[in-house]
Amino acid sequence: MYSFAFPRMLNSTTSNLLLDKEAIRSNMILLLSSERDTLFGDPYYGAELKKHIFEQSSSIIPDLLIDELYTTIKTFMPQVYLTRKDITVYVKKTTLFVDIHYYYIIDNTSDLFTIKLTDSSDEV
């Protein structure tokens, strides 16, 4: 698998490409950083994380986030394997984090991807 090396994807004569695990990680970042309905060619591409983060606080918000992440990754990232139990939502001080533990299909090794969903200025 190949992926463009964003943001430095082009130099003067060639395209900068990432390969295999680096490409998958880059694609995961692009997928989860994109909001649904923002890609002209595929309006379903992306995740609706902001929608769930800014909902009224409730005990089901972590479940909604897990479901959104799981569905998005399973739909657009066939290179990795994960279950809903591999996604963990937690709060550290006042910052919301998500850990995604997934397995590469190409060699059955695992990786951990952490997303910082909210930013707190008082955290050190």
PyMOL commands that set and color helices and strands:
alter all, ss='L'
color gray80, all
select helices_A, chain A and resi 20-33+49-53+61-76+84-86
alter helices_A, ss='H'
color red, helices_A
select strands_A, chain A and resi 2-4+17-19+80-81+87-92+95-104+110-116
alter strands_A, ss='S'
color yellow, strands_A
deselect
rebuild
show_as cartoon
